[in-house]
Amino acid sequence: MRKRCVSAAIAAVALGALFQPGAAYASPAPSVPSVSVGAHGSEAGTAVLSGFDEPGSRLEVASGRTRSAHWLQIDYQVQETGYWCGPAATRIALSARMAPPSQGDLAWQLGTTQAGTDHIGQVTGVLNSNLGGGWYETKEMPNDPPTQGQRDLLWHDIVFDIDRNYPLVANIVAPPGNQPPGYPSDQTIYHYFTVFGYDEVDRTVLIADPASFSGNQIYWISFDQLATLIPPKGYSA
């Protein structure tokens, strides 16, 4: 059953808001602003520039590495429609390795409709097709809560893939009471987003969220929360 992902940019962002304490701005490009993020970010952050949270807005995010953390360079873009979270998350993941196709092209490749993108397996196939290889596999997480084995595999996949410059795409279900920052608290959100960084000390993961709920675009959440958001769906890694 297809589940619609909801929606892009539902509230404005405070001018100059940081991802987290210690984050720094890079000089913006003429048309696409560039930003840097910091590690050890257990606190959620928001979009960094007011006016860049409208559908289709882009943000270049610089890569970084510390002794315990690693995150990738990506070309972030807010999803262009309320049901293109799958294409947008796929585009963000591809951007770490290539100049990605447009969200519209990826929506066509994924078979996305107004009901959304049906299954994470479609994302896996499109990632591999565009990259010309077979790196990505579909990992199902049917148990809610996930088993310890599923949690261990998820963490391994995050570290292994990101250290090799492959972001992950996760299909999530976020009910009231267990949601990333900014999500509508009275709704269960069926969604896709991209995981492109981790911190082993804090056991946190860095998310590129194409919905831009309340301006939250790039933010850290705990690995424990990510592991509870994915069931009963899956991820591409």
N, C-alpha and C positions, 0 to 999 in steps of 0.2 A: 504494500500500500504506500503510495506516495504521500509524503508529508511536506507541507509548505514551510519554507524557512522565512522568517519574518525579520525585519525589513531593514532598510538602510537609513541611518542618520536620523533618529527620531528626536534628537535634542541638540542644541548648540553646545559648543565646547568653549570653555573659558580661554581667553587669549593668553598664550604663553604657558599653558599648563604643561607640567612635566610628566613623563612616564612614571617617574619615581624619584626619590631623593638621589641626587648625584648625577642624573641624566644631563646630557649637554646637547646643545644645538650645533649642527653644522651649518655652514653658509648655504642658503637655499639656492637651488638652480633657478634659472629664469621662470620655468614653468612647473617644475616638480620639486617641492621642498625636500631637503635631505635632513635626516636626524640621526642621532646616536642614542643608544640606550645603555644603561648600566647593569651590572650583574647584582646578585644578591637582592633581587627585587620581589619580595614577598607581597608588597603592597601593589594593588592594581593601579594602573595609570590611564591617562586619557590621550586623545589626539593632541598633538603638540601645537597646532596652528589653527586658530579660529578661521572658519571658512573653507577648511579642507575636509569636511565631513559630509559633503553632498554626494549623491550617487555618482560614481565614476571618478571621484577625486583620487589622486595618486599621491604617494609618499614614498620616497626612497629611504630605506632603513639600512644603516651601515652595519657591517659585520663586527664582531668583537670576540675576544677570548681572554679569560683570566685563568688562574690556576685551577679553578673548579667549574668554570662556566664556558659555554661556547654558543654563539648565535650567528646566524647566516645573514648575508646581504640579500635583501628582497626588494622587489617593486610592489609595494602594497597598493591596493585599489579597493575603494568602497564598492560593494556590489551595485550594479546598475538597475536592478529591479528587486522587488521583494522576494522573488523566487530564484534568483541567480546566485545564491550563496555557494552552491556547488561549483559552477563555473568560476566564480571569483576566487574561491579557495584554491582551486586547481591552478588558476593563473598565477596566484602568489607563489605556490610551490614551484611551478615551472620557472618562475623568474629568477630563482637562485642559480639556475643552470643555463638559461637561454633567454633570448628575447621572446616573451610569451605571446601566443595568439590573443586576440581580443576576447572579452567575456562572451560576446555574441558568437564568435567562432567556436569557442569551447562549449557553449550551451548547445549548439548544433551537434558537436561531436559527442557530447554526453547524453543527448536525447532529453535534455531538460525541457519541461513544460511548465505551465502555470501552476502545476501541482508540485513542482520542484524536481530534484534529481533523485531517482528512485532508490538507488543502492550504491554503496561505497565501491562495489566492484566496477561500476561504470567509471568512476574516478581513476581507479587503478589502471584500467585499460587505456584511458586517454593519456594519463601520465606517461605510460610506457610507449604509446604510439608517437607522442610528440618528441620524446627523448631518444627514440630509436633503440631501445634496449628492453630488458626485462627486469630492471631493478626492483620495481614496486610489486608488492604482493598485498592481497586483501587479507586482513587479520580480523576475524570475527570476535566479538565479545558478547556472547548471548546471555551470560550469567549476570544477574543484578541482585546483589553486589557481585563484582567479578571475583573469580577465584584467585588465590595467591599466584598460581602459575600464569594466569592471564595478566596480572599486574606486573609480575617479573618480566614477562615478555614485552609488555608495553614499554617499560623503562629501558630495557635492553635495546629495543628498536629505536627509541628516541635518541639515545646516546650514539648508537652505531650509525644510524642514518645521518644525523646532523654532523658527526665528525667526518663524514664522507660527502658533505654538501648536498644532502637530500632532505628537504623538509618533509614532514608528514602531513597528510590531510585526514582529519577526524570528522566522522559523522556523529553528532551528539544529540542527546535529549536532555533539555534543561528545564525541570519542573520548578514551580515556586518552592523556595527554600533551598534550592541547590542550583544556583545560576552564577555565571560569570558576571563581572561588574557591568551595571547599566541595563541589564535585561529587564523587560517588563515583568514585574514581580507577580502579576496576577495571571500570567499565561505560561503554558508549557511550550517551549521553543524547540522546534526540530530544525537542525542547523548543520552547516559544514563550516569548519575553520581550519587554519593552518598552524601547525606546531613547528617553530623554526629555531628554538633555542632551549637550553637546559642549564641548570645550576645544581651540581651534585651536593654542595654543602647544604643549601636550603631545600633541596628536592623540589624545586620549582621548575616550571616550563614557560617558555615565552610564546605567546599566542598572537597571530595576526588574524584579527576578526573582521571579515568583510562587512558585517552588518553595521558596525559603528554605532551600536546602541548607546545612546547618551554620549556619543563622541568617543567611546572606548574602542580604540582601534588596535593598539599594540599594548599588551599588558602581560604581567606575570601572574600565574595562578599556581597553587600547589599541585604537585603530581597526584596527590591523593584525590583532589577534586576532579582532575582530568579523568582519572580512572573510574570515577563514579558517573561522569557525564556520558561516556561513550556507550555503555550497555543500554539497550540490547543491540546496538548497532555495531560499528566496526571502524577500521581505519586503514589507510594505505601507507605502507612503509616498505 
